Amino acid sequence: MSSTIAVRSLFRAAPAASRVMARGVALSPKIASARFMTSYFTPAHEYIKVEDGVGTIGITDFAKAALGDIVYVDLPEEGDEFEKGDSFGSVESVKAASDVYVPVSGEVVESNDDMSDNYGVVNTDAEGDGWFIKLKLSDESELEDLMGEAEYKAHCEAEAH
């Protein structure tokens, strides 16, 4: 009987404890910022994660897997401007070299400086810390031409067969 009471007490205490713990939990900047970004994808396997009119652009995990280990990335300078579909850089892997294209028009506000010292970050986290550029979008309506996550997943499954 005492074990039943102990279990009931634990369940009653759990909601209160979780409320206290939830108040004290701090999200890491990566998790907090990811919660408010909307992701879009191109058929050529570039992604763009948009927040407040700025898109973070890179290659998808699917592209990275197809290319193999990345050994070099060439990125544009801050202030460079591109039209939708323009090549903004290139990626070289052990298997191939490929241009990377902007999915929307805009101006580069930041290039991933970590790439100059460590291309391996693309190999381990292509859709996270392995991003290439941040682009201030000049026409957010261009995002409507891109795929959402579910559509992109279906695209990759079809391409894999």
Contacts in CASP RR format, 6 or more apart in sequence:
PFRMAT RR
TARGET T0000
AUTHOR 0000-0000-0000
METHOD contacts of the structure
MODEL  1
MSSTIAVRSLFRAAPAASRVMARGVALSPKIASARFMTSYFTPAHEYIKV
EDGVGTIGITDFAKAALGDIVYVDLPEEGDEFEKGDSFGSVESVKAASDV
YVPVSGEVVESNDDMSDNYGVVNTDAEGDGWFIKLKLSDESELEDLMGEA
EYKAHCEAEAH
27 35 0 8 1.000
30 128 0 8 1.000
33 51 0 8 1.000
34 49 0 8 1.000
36 51 0 8 1.000
37 49 0 8 1.000
37 50 0 8 1.000
37 51 0 8 1.000
37 56 0 8 1.000
38 49 0 8 1.000
38 50 0 8 1.000
38 51 0 8 1.000
39 47 0 8 1.000
39 48 0 8 1.000
39 49 0 8 1.000
39 50 0 8 1.000
39 148 0 8 1.000
39 149 0 8 1.000
40 47 0 8 1.000
40 48 0 8 1.000
40 49 0 8 1.000
40 50 0 8 1.000
40 103 0 8 1.000
40 143 0 8 1.000
40 146 0 8 1.000
40 147 0 8 1.000
40 148 0 8 1.000
41 47 0 8 1.000
41 48 0 8 1.000
41 60 0 8 1.000
41 146 0 8 1.000
41 147 0 8 1.000
41 148 0 8 1.000
41 149 0 8 1.000
41 151 0 8 1.000
41 152 0 8 1.000
41 155 0 8 1.000
42 101 0 8 1.000
42 103 0 8 1.000
42 146 0 8 1.000
42 147 0 8 1.000
43 147 0 8 1.000
43 155 0 8 1.000
44 63 0 8 1.000
44 101 0 8 1.000
45 59 0 8 1.000
45 60 0 8 1.000
45 62 0 8 1.000
45 63 0 8 1.000
45 66 0 8 1.000
46 57 0 8 1.000
46 58 0 8 1.000
46 59 0 8 1.000
46 60 0 8 1.000
46 63 0 8 1.000
46 100 0 8 1.000
46 101 0 8 1.000
46 102 0 8 1.000
46 103 0 8 1.000
47 57 0 8 1.000
47 58 0 8 1.000
47 59 0 8 1.000
47 60 0 8 1.000
47 127 0 8 1.000
48 55 0 8 1.000
48 56 0 8 1.000
48 57 0 8 1.000
48 58 0 8 1.000
48 103 0 8 1.000
48 104 0 8 1.000
48 135 0 8 1.000
48 143 0 8 1.000
48 146 0 8 1.000
49 55 0 8 1.000
49 56 0 8 1.000
49 131 0 8 1.000
50 56 0 8 1.000
50 137 0 8 1.000
50 140 0 8 1.000
50 143 0 8 1.000
53 136 0 8 1.000
53 137 0 8 1.000
53 140 0 8 1.000
54 109 0 8 1.000
54 134 0 8 1.000
54 135 0 8 1.000
54 136 0 8 1.000
54 137 0 8 1.000
55 104 0 8 1.000
55 134 0 8 1.000
55 135 0 8 1.000
55 136 0 8 1.000
55 137 0 8 1.000
56 131 0 8 1.000
56 133 0 8 1.000
56 134 0 8 1.000
57 88 0 8 1.000
57 100 0 8 1.000
57 102 0 8 1.000
57 103 0 8 1.000
57 131 0 8 1.000
57 132 0 8 1.000
57 133 0 8 1.000
57 134 0 8 1.000
57 135 0 8 1.000
58 100 0 8 1.000
58 126 0 8 1.000
58 127 0 8 1.000
58 130 0 8 1.000
58 131 0 8 1.000
58 132 0 8 1.000
58 133 0 8 1.000
59 67 0 8 1.000
59 91 0 8 1.000
59 100 0 8 1.000
59 122 0 8 1.000
59 126 0 8 1.000
59 132 0 8 1.000
60 126 0 8 1.000
60 127 0 8 1.000
60 152 0 8 1.000
61 126 0 8 1.000
61 127 0 8 1.000
62 156 0 8 1.000
62 159 0 8 1.000
63 126 0 8 1.000
64 70 0 8 1.000
64 122 0 8 1.000
64 123 0 8 1.000
64 126 0 8 1.000
67 91 0 8 1.000
67 93 0 8 1.000
67 95 0 8 1.000
67 96 0 8 1.000
67 98 0 8 1.000
68 93 0 8 1.000
68 94 0 8 1.000
68 95 0 8 1.000
68 123 0 8 1.000
69 93 0 8 1.000
69 94 0 8 1.000
69 120 0 8 1.000
69 123 0 8 1.000
70 91 0 8 1.000
70 92 0 8 1.000
70 93 0 8 1.000
70 119 0 8 1.000
70 120 0 8 1.000
70 122 0 8 1.000
70 123 0 8 1.000
71 92 0 8 1.000
71 93 0 8 1.000
71 94 0 8 1.000
71 119 0 8 1.000
72 91 0 8 1.000
72 92 0 8 1.000
72 119 0 8 1.000
73 89 0 8 1.000
73 90 0 8 1.000
73 91 0 8 1.000
73 92 0 8 1.000
73 115 0 8 1.000
73 119 0 8 1.000
73 122 0 8 1.000
73 132 0 8 1.000
74 89 0 8 1.000
74 90 0 8 1.000
74 91 0 8 1.000
75 88 0 8 1.000
75 89 0 8 1.000
75 111 0 8 1.000
75 112 0 8 1.000
75 115 0 8 1.000
75 132 0 8 1.000
75 133 0 8 1.000
76 82 0 8 1.000
76 88 0 8 1.000
76 89 0 8 1.000
76 108 0 8 1.000
76 111 0 8 1.000
76 133 0 8 1.000
77 108 0 8 1.000
77 111 0 8 1.000
78 108 0 8 1.000
78 109 0 8 1.000
78 110 0 8 1.000
78 111 0 8 1.000
79 107 0 8 1.000
79 108 0 8 1.000
79 109 0 8 1.000
80 88 0 8 1.000
80 107 0 8 1.000
80 108 0 8 1.000
81 105 0 8 1.000
81 106 0 8 1.000
81 107 0 8 1.000
81 108 0 8 1.000
82 88 0 8 1.000
82 102 0 8 1.000
82 105 0 8 1.000
82 106 0 8 1.000
82 107 0 8 1.000
82 108 0 8 1.000
82 135 0 8 1.000
83 102 0 8 1.000
83 105 0 8 1.000
83 106 0 8 1.000
84 102 0 8 1.000
84 103 0 8 1.000
84 104 0 8 1.000
84 105 0 8 1.000
84 139 0 8 1.000
84 142 0 8 1.000
85 101 0 8 1.000
85 102 0 8 1.000
85 103 0 8 1.000
86 101 0 8 1.000
86 102 0 8 1.000
87 99 0 8 1.000
87 100 0 8 1.000
87 101 0 8 1.000
88 100 0 8 1.000
88 101 0 8 1.000
88 102 0 8 1.000
88 108 0 8 1.000
88 132 0 8 1.000
88 133 0 8 1.000
89 99 0 8 1.000
89 100 0 8 1.000
89 132 0 8 1.000
90 97 0 8 1.000
90 98 0 8 1.000
90 99 0 8 1.000
90 100 0 8 1.000
91 97 0 8 1.000
91 98 0 8 1.000
91 100 0 8 1.000
91 122 0 8 1.000
92 98 0 8 1.000
100 132 0 8 1.000
102 135 0 8 1.000
103 142 0 8 1.000
103 143 0 8 1.000
103 146 0 8 1.000
104 135 0 8 1.000
104 137 0 8 1.000
104 138 0 8 1.000
104 139 0 8 1.000
104 140 0 8 1.000
104 142 0 8 1.000
104 143 0 8 1.000
104 146 0 8 1.000
105 137 0 8 1.000
105 138 0 8 1.000
105 139 0 8 1.000
105 142 0 8 1.000
106 135 0 8 1.000
106 136 0 8 1.000
106 137 0 8 1.000
106 138 0 8 1.000
106 139 0 8 1.000
107 135 0 8 1.000
107 136 0 8 1.000
107 138 0 8 1.000
108 133 0 8 1.000
108 134 0 8 1.000
108 135 0 8 1.000
108 136 0 8 1.000
109 134 0 8 1.000
109 135 0 8 1.000
109 136 0 8 1.000
110 133 0 8 1.000
110 134 0 8 1.000
111 132 0 8 1.000
111 133 0 8 1.000
111 134 0 8 1.000
112 130 0 8 1.000
112 131 0 8 1.000
112 132 0 8 1.000
112 133 0 8 1.000
114 121 0 8 1.000
114 129 0 8 1.000
114 130 0 8 1.000
115 121 0 8 1.000
115 122 0 8 1.000
115 130 0 8 1.000
115 132 0 8 1.000
121 129 0 8 1.000
121 130 0 8 1.000
122 130 0 8 1.000
137 143 0 8 1.000
147 155 0 8 1.000
END
